[in-house]
Amino acid sequence: MKNLVEVIAKSLVDNPDAVVVTETEKEDCIVVELKVDPADMGKVIGRQGRIAKAIRSVVKAASSKSSKKVIVDIM
């Protein structure tokens, strides 16, 4: 999931070198944290959170075969 979020985020922002994705595994879920440059935050979130919601939907669809829930946090 980390690679998927990283590829999507790097394609959206102007400064792809500042994209940092970390993955933390807990007992019942996987937390993927996405950090971008403050200037690119609007591009990752989108109007009314549409792009952020789309990223979460794609990750949810990709993780449907896994038994763990995947949570995407945008920092």
Backbone as CSV, one residue per row, in Angstrom:
resi,resn,N_x,N_y,N_z,CA_x,CA_y,CA_z,C_x,C_y,C_z
1,MET,0.813,-1.190,0.000,0.000,0.000,0.000,0.862,1.261,0.000
2,LYS,2.007,1.155,0.644,2.909,2.303,0.721,3.323,2.756,-0.672
3,ASN,3.676,1.805,-1.524,4.115,2.159,-2.878,2.992,2.780,-3.687
4,LEU,1.784,2.271,-3.526,0.637,2.804,-4.256,0.382,4.260,-3.881
5,VAL,0.354,4.560,-2.604,0.115,5.933,-2.142,1.243,6.849,-2.593
6,GLU,2.466,6.345,-2.558,3.619,7.157,-2.962,3.556,7.517,-4.442
7,VAL,3.200,6.574,-5.284,3.110,6.834,-6.727,2.000,7.838,-7.025
8,ILE,0.859,7.681,-6.383,-0.256,8.604,-6.607,0.119,10.009,-6.152
9,ALA,0.707,10.131,-4.966,1.044,11.449,-4.423,2.117,12.140,-5.263
10,LYS,3.124,11.397,-5.682,4.202,12.012,-6.466,3.704,12.498,-7.817
11,SER,2.676,11.853,-8.365,2.149,12.301,-9.650,1.278,13.550,-9.508
12,LEU,0.811,13.843,-8.307,-0.062,14.999,-8.091,0.683,16.284,-7.761
13,VAL,1.800,16.193,-7.064,2.450,17.385,-6.504,3.496,17.984,-7.442
14,ASP,3.884,19.230,-7.137,4.939,19.908,-7.896,6.323,19.528,-7.399
15,ASN,6.429,19.159,-6.118,7.710,18.811,-5.512,7.680,17.345,-5.066
16,PRO,7.895,16.404,-5.977,7.786,14.985,-5.620,8.876,14.500,-4.666
17,ASP,9.980,15.239,-4.549,11.046,14.820,-3.637,10.643,14.997,-2.178
18,ALA,9.663,15.851,-1.899,9.237,16.110,-0.525,8.163,15.139,-0.046
19,VAL,7.737,14.207,-0.895,6.707,13.242,-0.515,7.333,12.153,0.354
20,VAL,6.752,11.960,1.545,7.224,10.924,2.466,6.015,10.080,2.862
21,VAL,6.132,8.769,2.654,5.058,7.851,3.006,5.596,6.840,4.004
22,THR,4.910,6.712,5.138,5.294,5.721,6.137,4.117,4.784,6.376
23,GLU,4.444,3.536,6.649,3.422,2.526,6.866,3.627,1.897,8.238
24,THR,2.589,1.924,9.057,2.639,1.353,10.397,1.576,0.272,10.491
25,GLU,1.986,-0.900,10.934,1.048,-2.013,11.030,0.652,-2.222,12.480
26,LYS,-0.638,-2.204,12.728,-1.177,-2.469,14.057,-1.882,-3.817,14.023
27,GLU,-2.502,-4.214,15.119,-3.090,-5.542,15.209,-4.225,-5.785,14.222
28,ASP,-5.083,-4.782,13.999,-6.219,-4.998,13.111,-6.248,-4.063,11.907
29,CYS,-5.265,-3.171,11.772,-5.267,-2.243,10.647,-3.843,-1.832,10.268
30,ILE,-3.737,-1.264,9.100,-2.478,-0.709,8.595,-2.701,0.787,8.401
31,VAL,-1.831,1.606,8.994,-1.937,3.060,8.877,-0.853,3.550,7.924
32,VAL,-1.280,4.212,6.851,-0.352,4.788,5.877,-0.398,6.304,6.051
33,GLU,0.732,6.893,6.426,0.812,8.337,6.631,1.506,8.981,5.433
34,LEU,0.870,10.007,4.892,1.383,10.720,3.729,1.743,12.135,4.149
35,LYS,2.991,12.511,3.929,3.454,13.866,4.232,3.957,14.488,2.940
36,VAL,3.486,15.710,2.658,3.910,16.430,1.458,4.344,17.825,1.857
37,ASP,4.930,18.536,0.916,5.332,19.923,1.122,4.079,20.759,1.410
38,PRO,4.143,21.693,2.348,2.953,22.511,2.649,2.364,23.232,1.435
39,ALA,3.195,23.571,0.465,2.695,24.244,-0.734,1.865,23.294,-1.605
40,ASP,2.107,21.997,-1.488,1.393,21.008,-2.292,0.211,20.382,-1.567
41,MET,-0.058,20.816,-0.361,-1.126,20.198,0.430,-2.487,20.325,-0.258
42,GLY,-2.754,21.455,-0.860,-4.033,21.657,-1.548,-4.223,20.735,-2.725
43,LYS,-3.140,20.399,-3.403,-3.231,19.502,-4.554,-3.530,18.078,-4.133
44,VAL,-3.063,17.687,-2.956,-3.301,16.324,-2.472,-4.704,16.196,-1.877
45,ILE,-5.174,17.257,-1.237,-6.501,17.202,-0.628,-7.594,17.481,-1.651
46,GLY,-7.410,18.487,-2.482,-8.403,18.807,-3.502,-9.555,19.612,-2.961
47,ARG,-10.430,20.022,-3.858,-11.604,20.798,-3.451,-12.544,19.922,-2.652
48,GLN,-12.875,20.388,-1.463,-13.771,19.692,-0.544,-13.312,18.255,-0.273
49,GLY,-11.996,18.022,-0.387,-11.435,16.724,-0.056,-11.669,15.645,-1.082
50,ARG,-11.978,16.024,-2.303,-12.307,15.027,-3.326,-11.121,14.146,-3.698
51,ILE,-9.945,14.728,-3.838,-8.777,13.937,-4.225,-8.355,13.037,-3.078
52,ALA,-8.400,13.551,-1.853,-8.069,12.724,-0.694,-9.028,11.549,-0.584
53,LYS,-10.297,11.788,-0.833,-11.300,10.718,-0.793,-11.034,9.703,-1.901
54,ALA,-10.617,10.184,-3.069,-10.320,9.276,-4.180,-9.099,8.411,-3.872
55,ILE,-8.077,9.000,-3.248,-6.894,8.222,-2.865,-7.294,7.131,-1.876
56,ARG,-8.116,7.484,-0.900,-8.565,6.498,0.087,-9.392,5.397,-0.565
57,SER,-10.207,5.742,-1.563,-11.021,4.744,-2.258,-10.161,3.768,-3.044
58,VAL,-9.143,4.279,-3.704,-8.247,3.409,-4.478,-7.495,2.467,-3.552
59,VAL,-7.009,2.975,-2.436,-6.283,2.143,-1.466,-7.213,1.093,-0.864
60,LYS,-8.442,1.491,-0.577,-9.412,0.538,-0.026,-9.702,-0.580,-1.016
61,ALA,-9.840,-0.228,-2.296,-10.092,-1.239,-3.315,-8.889,-2.164,-3.480
62,ALA,-7.690,-1.604,-3.396,-6.485,-2.418,-3.551,-6.269,-3.346,-2.362
63,SER,-6.772,-2.957,-1.199,-6.564,-3.765,-0.002,-7.750,-4.666,0.311
64,SER,-8.684,-4.796,-0.600,-9.890,-5.577,-0.318,-9.598,-7.057,-0.107
65,LYS,-8.535,-7.564,-0.697,-8.185,-8.977,-0.523,-7.510,-9.234,0.820
66,SER,-6.991,-8.178,1.426,-6.339,-8.310,2.726,-7.386,-8.325,3.833
67,SER,-7.061,-8.977,4.916,-8.004,-9.043,6.031,-7.919,-7.810,6.933
68,LYS,-6.886,-6.982,6.736,-6.703,-5.803,7.583,-7.261,-4.557,6.896
69,LYS,-7.771,-3.646,7.699,-8.269,-2.371,7.208,-7.085,-1.431,6.991
70,VAL,-7.130,-0.652,5.924,-6.049,0.293,5.628,-6.584,1.708,5.807
71,ILE,-5.871,2.505,6.600,-6.242,3.889,6.873,-5.165,4.790,6.275
72,VAL,-5.589,5.798,5.496,-4.660,6.736,4.894,-4.810,8.070,5.622
73,ASP,-3.729,8.517,6.272,-3.701,9.807,6.963,-2.822,10.768,6.170
74,ILE,-3.351,11.938,5.896,-2.583,12.970,5.203,-2.149,13.990,6.233
75,MET,-0.842,14.108,6.417,-0.291,14.987,7.451,0.063,16.329,6.852
